[in-house]
């Protein structure tokens, strides 16, 4: 690794291997790519082991510096309860190709629901489920429904840490090279609905080919400004682009070949 110009300590490697820490900074991601070459692995084989992106309905964990604080130990306990203790290590068996979030904002700027469509490609045979992790912060857990090409299995909720983990069981197992499209909706209780602090975003810990984010507003005429934002890897600056409402009272943003990083939409 040193010879490749990418220094990495034995301690850091040990932390990554044990799961105590994840390679998140751009320099760490570069080190993982070099490690793949050193070990003779296929491009992206190690990066695919990183946890999948988590929907962030309520941004209470996102700090001013863009860093997201997340209770990994609490997550592991929930995964054990749904019978998937090794899900974070095995999630690479399904490669997330495409992700589409549609967030419905009710009157008063509060989040009513989130509908997600995901397209996976199997990298191993007999893949029959996806483990959904939803971060709802201090709000009550939403209701999971309107499933397409899958059904809900075991669901576990941790109210203290604001986490929900659910099995999404495919209609049929898929095998290496096959794709699967699923769709589900998370609906918050209300009104009043949870306060989303005028933003919705995803934190991506591994690259994704395409991410489409839609925000639909009940009171679009009351908006003064709307923009997309992105914070890539360990970058200190945030990229912004102004968005304009469409005729249906919403906005959208697209990220191509994106990650690791945070990508979202804010409004006022």
C-alpha positions in Angstrom: 0.0 0.0 0.0 2.8 2.4 0.9 4.5 1.6 -2.5 1.2 2.6 -4.2 1.3 6.0 -2.7 -1.7 5.4 -0.5 -0.7 5.1 3.2 -3.0 3.1 5.4 -2.3 1.9 9.0 -2.6 -1.6 10.2 -5.0 -0.3 12.9 -7.3 1.2 10.3 -7.4 -2.1 8.4 -8.2 -3.9 11.6 -11.1 -1.6 12.4 -12.5 -2.0 8.9 -12.3 -5.8 9.1 -14.0 -5.9 12.5 -16.7 -3.5 11.5 -15.8 -1.0 14.3 -15.3 1.7 11.6 -16.1 2.1 7.9 -13.9 3.6 5.2 -15.8 6.8 4.4 -13.3 9.6 3.5 -12.3 9.9 -0.1 -8.7 8.9 0.9 -10.0 5.8 2.6 -12.1 4.8 -0.5 -9.0 5.3 -2.6 -7.1 3.0 -0.3 -9.7 0.3 -0.6 -9.5 0.5 -4.4 -5.7 0.0 -4.2 -6.2 -2.8 -1.8 -8.5 -4.5 -4.4 -5.7 -4.3 -6.9 -3.1 -5.6 -4.4 -5.3 -8.6 -3.6 -6.1 -9.3 -7.2 -9.9 -8.7 -6.7 -12.3 -7.3 -9.2 -12.9 -3.6 -9.3 -15.4 -2.6 -6.6 -15.5 -6.1 -4.9 -14.4 -4.7 -1.5 -16.3 -1.4 -1.9 -19.5 -3.4 -2.4 -19.2 -4.7 1.1 -19.9 -1.3 2.6 -23.5 -0.8 4.0 -26.2 0.3 1.6 -27.5 3.8 1.6 -30.1 4.6 4.3 -33.1 6.8 3.7 -32.9 9.9 6.0 -36.5 11.0 6.6 -35.6 13.2 9.5 -32.2 14.9 9.4 -31.6 15.0 13.2 -28.3 13.1 12.9 -26.8 15.3 10.2 -24.3 17.7 11.8 -23.4 21.1 10.6 -20.2 19.7 9.1 -22.2 17.2 7.0 -21.1 14.2 9.1 -23.9 11.8 9.9 -23.7 10.2 13.3 -25.4 6.8 13.2 -25.9 4.2 16.0 -24.3 1.2 14.4 -24.5 -1.0 17.5 -28.2 -0.4 17.7 -28.6 -1.3 14.0 -26.7 -4.6 14.5 -29.1 -5.6 17.3 -32.1 -5.0 15.1 -30.5 -7.0 12.3 -30.1 -9.9 14.7 -33.8 -9.7 15.6 -34.9 -10.0 12.0 -32.6 -13.0 11.5 -30.0 -11.1 9.5 -27.0 -10.6 11.8 -24.5 -10.6 8.9 -26.6 -8.4 6.6 -24.1 -5.6 6.5 -21.4 -8.0 5.4 -23.6 -9.9 2.9 -25.6 -7.0 1.3 -23.1 -6.9 -1.6 -24.8 -10.0 -2.9 -27.4 -7.6 -4.3 -26.0 -4.7 -6.3 -28.2 -1.6 -6.1 -28.3 -0.2 -9.7 -31.0 2.4 -9.5 -32.8 4.2 -6.6 -35.8 6.5 -6.9 -37.2 8.3 -3.9 -40.5 10.3 -4.0 -41.0 12.3 -0.8 -44.5 13.8 -0.2 -44.5 17.0 1.8 -47.9 18.0 3.4 -49.1 21.4 4.3 -46.9 23.1 6.9 -43.7 21.6 5.3 -44.0 18.2 7.1 -43.2 14.8 5.6 -46.3 12.7 4.9 -44.7 9.8 3.1 -41.8 8.4 1.2 -42.1 6.0 -1.8 -39.0 4.2 -2.9 -38.3 2.2 -6.1 -35.1 0.1 -6.2 -33.6 -2.0 -8.9 -31.1 -4.7 -7.8 -28.8 -7.1 -9.7 -27.8 -10.3 -8.0 -24.1 -11.2 -7.7 -24.9 -14.6 -6.2 -27.6 -17.2 -6.6 -30.8 -17.6 -4.6 -31.2 -14.0 -3.4 -34.7 -13.7 -1.9 -34.8 -10.5 0.2 -33.5 -7.0 0.9 -33.0 -5.6 4.4 -34.6 -2.1 4.7 -33.0 0.2 7.2 -35.0 3.5 7.9 -33.7 6.3 10.1 -36.8 8.2 11.5 -34.9 10.0 14.2 -37.1 11.2 17.1 -40.4 10.7 15.2 -42.6 7.6 15.5 -41.9 4.7 13.2 -43.7 5.0 9.8 -46.0 2.3 8.4 -44.6 0.1 5.7 -47.1 -0.6 2.9 -47.9 -0.5 -0.9 -45.3 -3.2 -1.7 -44.5 -4.1 -5.3 -42.8 -7.3 -6.3 -42.1 -8.0 -2.6 -43.9 -8.4 0.7 -43.0 -7.4 4.3 -41.4 -10.0 6.5 -40.1 -9.4 10.0 -40.0 -5.8 11.2 -38.2 -4.5 14.2 -38.3 -1.0 15.7 -35.9 0.8 18.1 -37.8 3.9 19.3 -34.9 5.1 21.4 -32.5 5.3 18.5 -35.2 6.1 15.9 -34.5 3.0 13.7 -36.7 0.6 11.8 -35.3 -2.6 10.2 -37.6 -4.7 7.9 -37.3 -7.7 5.6 -38.5 -7.1 2.1 -39.1 -10.6 0.7 -39.0 -10.9 -3.1 -41.8 -12.6 -5.0 -39.3 -15.1 -6.1 -35.5 -15.7 -5.6 -33.2 -14.2 -8.2 -29.9 -15.6 -9.4 -26.6 -14.2 -10.4 -27.0 -11.6 -13.2 -30.8 -11.3 -12.8 -32.4 -8.1 -11.7 -35.3 -7.3 -9.4 -37.4 -4.2 -9.1 -39.2 -3.5 -5.8 -41.3 -0.6 -4.6 -42.6 0.3 -1.1 -44.0 3.3 0.8 -43.3 4.5 4.3 -46.2 6.6 5.6 -45.9 8.8 8.7 -48.8 9.1 11.2 -50.6 12.4 11.2 -51.5 15.2 10.8 -49.5 16.7 12.2 -46.8 14.8 10.4 -43.1 14.8 11.5 -41.0 17.9 10.9 -38.4 17.1 8.3 -36.6 20.5 8.8 -37.2 21.5 5.1 -34.8 18.8 3.7 -34.6 15.2 2.6 -31.4 13.4 1.7 -29.6 10.1 1.4 -26.2 9.2 2.7 -24.3 6.9 0.3 -21.4 4.9 1.6 -20.7 3.2 -1.7 -21.2 4.3 -5.3 -24.6 4.1 -7.1 -25.2 4.3 -10.8 -28.3 6.5 -10.6 -30.2 8.2 -7.8 -33.4 10.2 -8.6 -35.0 12.2 -5.8 -38.4 13.9 -6.1 -40.1 16.2 -3.7 -43.8 16.9 -4.0 -45.4 19.8 -2.1 -49.0 20.4 -1.0 -48.2 24.1 -0.7 -45.8 24.6 -3.6 -47.0 28.2 -4.2 -45.6 29.1 -0.7 -42.1 28.1 -1.5 -39.5 30.9 -2.0 -36.5 28.8 -2.9 -35.5 25.2 -3.5 -32.1 23.6 -4.2 -30.2 20.4 -4.4 -27.0 19.8 -2.5 -24.2 17.3 -2.5 -21.3 16.7 -0.2 -18.8 14.2 -1.7 -16.7 12.0 0.5 -14.6 14.1 2.9 -15.1 17.3 1.0 -15.5 20.4 3.2 -17.6 22.3 0.7 -21.2 21.6 -0.3 -22.2 21.7 -4.0 -25.5 23.5 -4.6 -27.8 24.0 -7.6 -31.1 25.9 -7.6 -34.2 23.9 -8.6 -37.4 25.2 -10.2 -40.9 23.9 -9.5 -42.6 21.9 -12.3 -46.3 22.1 -13.2 -47.2 19.3 -10.8 -45.8 21.3 -7.8 -42.6 19.5 -7.3 -38.9 19.4 -8.0 -36.4 16.6 -8.7 -32.6 16.1 -8.8 -30.5 13.3 -10.3 -27.1 12.0 -9.2 -25.2 9.8 -11.7 -22.3 7.5 -10.7 -22.4 9.1 -7.3 -20.9 8.2 -3.9 -19.7 8.1 -1.3 -21.3 11.2 0.0 -24.6 12.9 0.9 -27.2 14.0 -1.7 -30.4 15.8 -1.0 -32.9 18.6 -1.6 -33.7 21.5 0.7 -36.3 24.3 0.5 -37.6 27.4 2.3 
